[in-house]
Amino acid sequence: MSIWGKIVGGVGGFAIGGPLGAIIGAVAGHAVDKMRAAKPPPEDATKSIAFTIAVVVLGAKMAKADGTVTQNEVRAFKKVFKVPQHEVKNVARVFDQARKDSHGFEPYARQIAGMFQGNAAVLEELLFCLSFIARADGDLNEAETAYLRAVSDIFGLDRAAFERVTAIRHGPDDADPYQVLGVPQTISDDDLKSTYRQLVRDNHPDRLVAQGMPEEFIAVANQKLAAINVAYDKVAAERGIS
């Protein structure tokens, strides 16, 4: 079963609880009793479900803050999620429910931050998914950038993580390689190598999946890792590092 089937047709909302679970409960409607009676999924599956719901809900809140939803953003949304055609309507229901919900984005961001406390790389990946959607219609606008910064702050991500996510929006070829790596231009070669190796370890898709990122998001995670590799290669070539 895909992550989408687990969310809408399973017990994800009740296993998660809180505002994210409430969104799924509202979408589930008549299936609520069945969901309550079912056996909760294991913790790792619950985290994967929570990650996915958070991207949908926070993506919807970002669209609401921006004021418009373009077709490019819709296409990017589907690309990020690898949504099977038979699940598109269910995903749209979650997205629409989140947009109509009167609460701000903060309760949802705080809940997911708590669930992934200590897993900063997973939270950064979630933020990158949101930036991927936001930049689908071109560069990030002021409202989108402010929104992403606010989410990043709630996640407890450092400045380097936020700059990496927003720098990659230009594409790996145009991004400032030092921003992508999150290091100053004065960094020593040895510290540069050490930072790069740690970034590769932290952002490897297999590691992220083990920490709760759904496999459906691997394609986006690979793009981020590729951008990190391109950035390091650029700086290494400039410095003559072999």
Stockholm file with secondary structure:
# STOCKHOLM 1.0

chainA/1-242         MSIWGKIVGGVGGFAIGGPLGAIIGAVAGHAVDKMRAAKPPPEDATKSIAFTIAVVVLGAKMAKADGTVTQNEVRAFKKVFKVPQHEVKNVARVFDQARKDSHGFEPYARQIAGMFQGNAAVLEELLFCLSFIARADGDLNEAETAYLRAVSDIFGLDRAAFERVTAIRHGPDDADPYQVLGVPQTISDDDLKSTYRQLVRDNHPDRLVAQGMPEEFIAVANQKLAAINVAYDKVAAERGIS
#=GR chainA/1-242 SS CCHHHHHHHSSHHHHHCHHHHHHHHHHHGGGHHHHHHSCCCCHHHHHHHHHHHHHHHHHHHHHHHHSCCCHHHHHHHHHHHTCCGGGHHHHHHHHHHHHHCSSCSHHHHHHHHHHTTTCHHHHHHHHHHHHHHHGGGSSCCHHHHHHHHHHHHHHTCCHHHHHHHHHGGGCTTTSCHHHHHTCCTTCCHHHHHHHHHHHHHHTCHHHHHHTTCCGGGHHHHHHHHHHHHHHHHHHHHHHTCC
#=GC SS_cons         CCHHHHHHHSSHHHHHCHHHHHHHHHHHGGGHHHHHHSCCCCHHHHHHHHHHHHHHHHHHHHHHHHSCCCHHHHHHHHHHHTCCGGGHHHHHHHHHHHHHCSSCSHHHHHHHHHHTTTCHHHHHHHHHHHHHHHGGGSSCCHHHHHHHHHHHHHHTCCHHHHHHHHHGGGCTTTSCHHHHHTCCTTCCHHHHHHHHHHHHHHTCHHHHHHTTCCGGGHHHHHHHHHHHHHHHHHHHHHHTCC
//
